[in-house]
């Protein structure tokens, strides 16, 4: 009788534990290749190595692409996005230089930007990319240097972007001509619609002009209000009619930073609407998109109206979500997801663009120097102080140096399988990838994490008090 009673108590205890963890991620199916008790990383040495490699990339830009948008490192040429330079790489990279203490390069870059950057150009630009890279970069540069020239440029650019909001729904068009204000691109996606509150809200705070915050907030709310009955958004929507044109839901590119800005809008401005929208959205995300499988914990795709799973794809852009989970306080899911992301990175020695996580097969083999996997490792190290995330960061850095370094900078890969390079060094490589790597190992005084919020291009904005 006594043994039966003990067995009954054990059974009840196990049942309670299982019920409490029913909606939590399963443990990864394989051990990580790093441990919390491995060889300790020399953070100072790593920070120096990362800074030196940043300088190698920047020197390549200065030698072959100075005054232009991007470096093409293998052909030793440059690329301008719209046929004329908007100084994409210098603006994107400037705050990384400041945080690294690279005063000489920062001073040269500041002079280039303030002396020659002009937005009075008859070109149609993509609102989303110009906002996160240029408006965001100029605002963070101002907050780091107090040079009002950066703020004047940011406000001038934002004013030229404002016509995108001229829809009945308040959701922005995708493109705008910087000189004429002509807009186009009525079918957009949640990321491009809902990722401007951090930049436009910060501009309102710094200028005292509420119009920027109001336009961005209205767009974000308009999109949220068109979510489905089960709380999900789709992949594309007509900004003029407010009707969805693609109902597949996910956290990947095209939707990703919409969720990011709900959470960060709350954290940056203390905005209660953003808090409410994030909290209701994350419930739906974890109910319908989270997927615990034998291969790990992931987020897949589902129909926004029914919640029915449509595919099991996960990629480099999805890897950002570990950072958002950590920022929101959900460290259990964040760590489980990061274990899966690390596994994805190691499939070919460096991260592919997309995999099928059910089969663990690579679907899209390119690597374009993306930062999101590194970003989430940085956040998790900040919140947990676990040595394994430093080890993870070192593995990421070593992989990039091994496979992407060129004589004159860094190049993305056409294929992580063949390791063939693509001759592209995106500006976000200097804005995000190097910044998150450096901050993971840099002295804490380099940046007070709790006093800033990073926009989706890793430009830090001071929290509103």
C-alpha positions, 0 to 999 in steps of 0.5 A: 500500500505504501509503495502504491501511494508513493507511485500515485504521488509521483504520477500526480506530480509528473502530471502537474509538471507536464500541464504547466509546461504544455505551451512551452518549447520542447528541448532541442533534439541535439546538444549544443556544441557549446557549454556554459562551463567551456573555456572562458572567452577573453572578451577584451581580445575578442573586442579588439579582433572585431574592431580590427575586422570592422576597420578592414571592411571600412578601409575597403569601403574608403578605398573603392567606394568612398562617397557612395552607397555600398562597396562591391569588394571583389570587383573593387567597385561601388553600388549606388541604390538609386543611381545617385549616392545617399551615403548609405554605408557611411550613415549606417556605419557611423554610430558603430565607429563612435561606439568602437571609439574610432575617433579618426574614422568617425570624424572623417565620416561625420564631415563627409555626411554633413558636407555632402549628403543631400536629399533634394533628389528626383528619385523614388525611394523605398520608404522602409529601407530609407527610414530604418537606415538613414533616418534611424542612422542620423538620429542615433548619430545626433544622440551620440554626438549632439551635432545638430547637423545630423538632426537637421538632415533627419528632419529634412528626410522625414519631411520628404517621406511624409507623403507616403502616409496620404492614404485613407487608411493611414498606412503608408505607400511603399515608395516616394519621390524625395523631390516631388513627393509622388507616391507608389506601391499600394500593396505593402506588408506589415514590416514596411507599414509598421516599422517607423514608430521608433524613428519618427517617434524619436524625431518628434521627441527631439524636435517637439513636433508631434506630426511624425509620431502621430503618422507612424502610430496611426499606421501601426494601429491601423495595421493592428486593427486589421488583424484576423479574429485569431490575432494574426496578420498576413503577408501583404495588404492593400494600403488604400483599401485595407484588404489583405492580399496574402493571408499567410502569417509568420514572423519572417521577412515582410512581417518581422519588424512590425512585431518588433516595433510593437514591443519596442514602441512600448519599451522606448516611449512607454506607450500603453497602446503598443504594450497592449498590441504586443501582449495580444499579438505574442499570445497569438504568435505562440499559439499558432506559429510556435512549433516544438518538433523533434529538431528543436523549437521554431516559429513556422507559417500558418493561415492568418484566419484559421491558424492552420500550419502552412509550412515549416520554413525558418531562416536568418531573418526569423532569428531576430525573434529570440532577441524580442522574446528576451526583451519581453521577458520570455527567456525560456522561449528565447533560449530554446529558439536560440539553440535552434538558430545555432543549430541552423548556423552549423548546418553548413558552417555558416547560416543559410538564408532559409531551411525547412526545420522539419527536415533540416534541409537548406532551402535557400543557401545564400548568406548576405552577412545578416546580423539577426542570429548574432543580435539574439545571442547578444541579447541573451548574453546581456540578460543571462550572462551565460558564457555559452553565448559568448562562445556562440558569438565567437563561433559566429565571428570566426565563421564570417571571417573564415568564409566572407573576408576578402582582400578589400572587405567582406562579401556575402555568399551565394551559397553556404554550401559551396562558399562562393561569394556574391560581391556584395557588402550591405551597409547593415553589415557595418551597422548591425552585424559588427555592432552586435558582435562588438557590443557582446564583448565590449566593456559595459560602459561602451553602451548602457543597454537599459537606456536605449532601444535599437531600431531594426537596423541596430541604431540605438535610440535613447529611451523616453523618460 
